[in-house]
Amino acid sequence: MKLRYGTLTTEYEHVTIIADGRILLTNQLDNYPAGPTIMSMKAWASSSQEAVDMATRIGKELGFQVTGRVDVYDTEPGKPPRENPFGYDMDFVPYDEEPAGQK
């Protein structure tokens, strides 16, 4: 609310990143199967490119590799900004690699 009404300012923008990729066989994401996955993450960053770089780096640390399209959307924040850029609320949604009807 403070951001919306101008009582709090920040040099960062709030975005949501959605990336297509894969969870690798050796990973820290034990609750998810290896394979094609969509990753989402909210972030405070100085630019869309910085947000993409953050999502790619954090995903890689967890065992997720970006292999496809990455979309960045301006969104309302769920957490207030901090002194430095940061990402939060990461989520992973595995999907079937084969098109419907091709099994």
Backbone hydrogen bonds, N-H to C=O, Kabsch-Sander energy under -0.5 kcal/mol:
donor,donor_aa,acceptor,acceptor_aa,energy
5,Y,1,M,-2.3
6,G,3,L,-1.0
7,T,2,K,-1.6
8,L,2,K,-1.6
13,E,45,A,-3.3
15,V,13,E,-0.5
15,V,43,A,-2.5
16,T,73,Y,-2.5
17,I,41,M,-3.3
18,I,71,D,-2.6
19,A,39,M,-3.0
20,D,69,R,-2.5
21,G,37,T,-2.4
22,R,65,Q,-2.4
23,I,35,G,-2.8
24,L,22,R,-0.6
24,L,63,G,-3.0
27,N,25,L,-0.8
28,Q,62,L,-2.2
29,L,62,L,-0.5
30,D,28,Q,-1.0
32,Y,29,L,-2.1
35,G,23,I,-2.1
37,T,21,G,-2.7
38,I,93,V,-2.3
39,M,19,A,-2.9
40,S,91,D,-2.6
41,M,17,I,-1.9
42,K,88,Y,-2.6
43,A,15,V,-2.6
44,W,86,F,-2.7
45,A,13,E,-2.3
45,A,43,A,-0.5
51,A,47,S,-1.9
52,V,48,S,-2.3
53,D,49,Q,-2.5
54,M,50,E,-2.5
55,A,51,A,-2.5
56,T,52,V,-2.6
57,R,53,D,-2.5
58,I,54,M,-3.1
59,G,55,A,-2.5
60,K,56,T,-2.2
61,E,57,R,-2.1
62,L,58,I,-1.3
63,G,59,G,-0.9
63,G,60,K,-0.7
64,F,59,G,-3.3
65,Q,22,R,-3.0
66,V,64,F,-0.5
67,T,20,D,-1.8
68,G,20,D,-2.2
71,D,18,I,-3.0
73,Y,16,T,-2.5
75,T,14,H,-1.5
86,F,44,W,-1.6
88,Y,42,K,-2.8
91,D,40,S,-2.3
93,V,38,I,-2.7
95,Y,36,P,-2.2
102,Q,99,P,-1.8
